[in-house]
Amino acid sequence: MFVGGFYAPGESGQKGIWRAPCNLVYRESRSESVNCLLRRAAHLNKEIHIVLLGDSRVRQIRDGLINHLSGVEHDIYVNPAVPYTQQYRESLNVTIASANTRIEFFWAVEVDEHGGTFGQALRALQNSSAKPDIIIVGAGIWMMKQCTTQNVTQVECVKRFKRNFVEPMEILNRFASTSAVIWTPQNLVDEPRLVNLEPAHRELTNKNMILYNNAMRKELMDDPLNKIIYWDTYLQTDLQIDDTPDGLHVGPMTRNVDIQILLNLLCNPYAEKRLLKFGADTCCCCKN
């Protein structure tokens, strides 16, 4: 489910769907999404805890989950009518009581080992007695911007990026024994739409997105003990649906598919059998 698939556009005004190697269960209504998480919570006898660490792209996943479960929209890219505030670049902890679910987002724009938001968030999670059901992590574009302003090559910055990830990777792999841990790659950009933005954006190129993605994929794949999921379809859905509103972030259709994939991971092991009508093909959507 996190590797492979293609987007099938809808016909006659119908929504398109993502065709994964397994058959995704689409939970389009709020009640379907809420009920699936309630079934998981009841089975595990605990509140569902979803943790996200990252920048504005990961924040869109947070906003998509909140919208899917509550109907409240916080995503300024999916809905331009949503007002922008400085709180948009802050961590946020939201409880959706109707779904017995807590969504905890840490604004962490750069992977760091100790002193920054990323390291602090991991230590806080380690010290908590209740472990998350799922941890979603992603970062990169802010380091690209920082290196641009410092006149440091992106090749050197990728080396720093990998060094900084050594300790967090060990911690995340320990979490992966009890939680699903997912790394979100850097989506490609629509370069012409970024050209006239601030100078720091000039290194936000597809070449550099691929450079960071390849480095992170190799880091994960080369470790025989790695349990972190590299979310390849996160990149593919954005490429194929291509509804970006600004050249950098995803649009509503892409975000919806990404949320459906996460709900399949969380819910399918505890879903009613009538929903898993495709039999064994759907069971693979309980995994990666």
N, C-alpha and C positions, 0 to 999 in steps of 0.2 A: 504493500500500500504506500510505503514511503519511497518506493523506487518503481519507475515505469508508469505508463498510462498515456492517454491522449484525451483531448477535449473534443466532445461531440456537440457542435452548436445545435441549439433548439430550432424547431421549425414552426412556422405560423405563430410566432409570438411566444412559443414555449421556451422555458429556461434550458440552456445547455447543461450537459452533465459531464463529469470527469469519468472516463472509462479506465478504471484501474485493472491490474491483472486479476484482482479479486473483485467481486461485486459489492460496491459500496452500498450501504443502507443510507438513503437520503432522508434526513429528518428536517424538513423545511419549516414546519410549524413550531412555535415556541413550546407548545404543550408536549410535542414529541421529544424535543430536546430536553426539556425539564424532566419528563418522565423517565427518560433513559438514564439520566444521572441519579434520579431518586432510586431507581432499581439498583444501581451500583452501590450507592450509599447504604441502602438497606442490606444488601448482601454482605458488605464489608463492615457494617455496623459503625460507620464513621462519616464525618463530613468529608466531602470531596474537596481536595486542596490542589489547585492548579497554580503553579509558579512560573513566572516569565521574567527573564533577565535580558535587557537589551536596550536598543534605541527605538526610534520612531517606527521602524518596520516591524519589530517585535510588538511594539505597543498596538499596532493595528490588529494583531492576533488577539491581544487582550480585549480591544474594543469590539472585535467581531464576536468573541465569546459572550461578552456582556450583552451585546445587542441581541444575540441569538436566544439568550436565556431570559432577558428581561424586557426587550423592546426598546431600551434606552440606547441612544446613539451618541458616542463620544468622538467618533473618528472624523476629523476635519477634512480628510482626503476623500472619504466615501461620501460625506455629506457636507458641502461647503457652507451650509447654513449653521453648522455647529460653530459657536464662537471660540476663537483661540484665546487661551489664557496662559500665563507663565506656569500654572500648575500642570500644564500639559507635559512639561519636562520634569515631573516629579514622580516619585514612587507612589503607588496607590494600592490600597487593600480594600477589596469590595466583597461583601457577602451577599449572595443571592439566596435568601431564605427559602424561596419557593422551590429551588433545586437542591437545597442542602449543599451548596457549593461556595467555596471561598476562592476568589481569584486574586492572587498577590503579584503585583508587578513592581519590579525594581528597575528604575531608570539607571541603566549602566551602559554608557556609550563606549567604554573601552574595557577589554578583558585585562584585569589586573590581578596580581597575586595576593596583595595584602591590604594596602591602605585605602583603595577606592571603593566605590559602591558595589562593584562586582564581588570583590573579596569579602567585604563586610556582609553582603547578602548570603554568600555561601556559608560563612561562619555562623550566622544567625540560624540558618536552616539546619546546620549540623547540631547546634545546641538545642534544637526543638525536639521534644519527645515524639510529636506527630510528624511522620514523614510525608512529603507530597505524593500525590498520585502521579503527577506528571510535571516535569521541569522542561521548559522551552527556552533555549538560549540562542543568542545571535548578536554579532557586533562586527564592525569593520569600517563602515563609511566614515565614522568620526576619526579614526586613526588615519585614514587616507587624507582627510581634510587637514588634520594636525600636521602630518608630514609635509603636505603642500606648503603650509604657512612657514614651516621650519626649514624648507628647502632640503628635505631629506628624501632620497629616492624611495619609491614604493618597494623596491626589492629589499632595501635595508629595513624598511618598516615591517614587511612580512616576517623577516627574521625575528624582529622584536616581538611581533604578534605571537609567533610560535613559542618563543621563550616565556612570554607572559602566561601562556596557556598551559604550561607544564603542570603546575600545582593545581589549578582549577580542574584540569582534566582528571587528575587523580581523585579529587574530591567528587566530581560528577560521576565518575565510574563507581565510586562506593555507593552513591545514591542509586545508581542504575541496578543495584542488586534488589531493590525494593520498589523503585519508581521507574517509569518510562522517562528517559532523558533524551532530548531531541536537539540537535544543532541545526539551526536554519541558515542556509547559505546566503550569500549576497546576490539578490536578484540583479539581472542586467538592467541597464538604464536606457532611456531614450536620449542619447547624447545631444542632439541638436536642441532639445528643450532645456538643457542645463547650461549651455554655452554662455548665455547672457546673465547668469546668476552670479553670486559673489565669487571673487577670485579663488577662494578655497575649494570651490566645486570643480575646478578645471581638471583635477585628477580623478574625479568620479567617472571613470570611463569603463567600458565593458572589458577592456584589456586588464584593468586592475581588479575588477570584480572577479574575473576568472582567475587571476593570479592568487588572490586571497582564498577563493574557493578551492583551488587545486591544492594549496598548501594545507588547508584545514582537512580536506578529504584524505590527503596522504598521511597526515598526522594521526587521524583516526584509524584508517585502514591498515597502517603499518604496525599498529599495536595489537598483538594477538589476544590481549586481555581486554581490549576495548569493548564496551557495551553501549556506548553512546550512538544513537541513531542519527545518521546523516540524512536530512530530509531532502532528498533529491527532487521529489515531486513539488516541493515548495517553489523551487526554481522553474520547473517545467510548466506548472499551472500559470505562472506569471508570463512566461514566454509565449504560450499558446493562446491564452485568453486575451492578453494584451489590452487591458482596459485601464492602464495607468492614467491618473488624472494630471500628473505633473512630471512624468518621466522618471520618477524615483520611487514612488509608493504604489501599492496595488489599488485597484478599483473594487467595486462591490462584488462583481461576479467572481473574481479571483479570490477575494477574501472569503466568500461563501464556500467555495470548494475547499479551501484550506481548513475552515472550521468543520466541514463535514468529515474530512479525513481524521481530525482529532477526535470528533465525537464517535467515529467508528472504533478508534483505538480504545477509548474509554468505555464505551457502552456495549459493544458487540458480545463480549464474554458473558454479559448478564442480560442480554436482550431476550424478549419473548421469542420462542421458536417460530411463530408465525411471521415475524419480521425477517428472519433469516431464511427467506423462502428459496434462496439459491443454493442451499445446502453447503457442501464442503467449500465451494468457491467463496462463500461469504466468510467462512471461518478464518481464512487467511487475512481478512481485514480486522481480525482481533490482534494481529501481530504487526511486525514492521515489513 
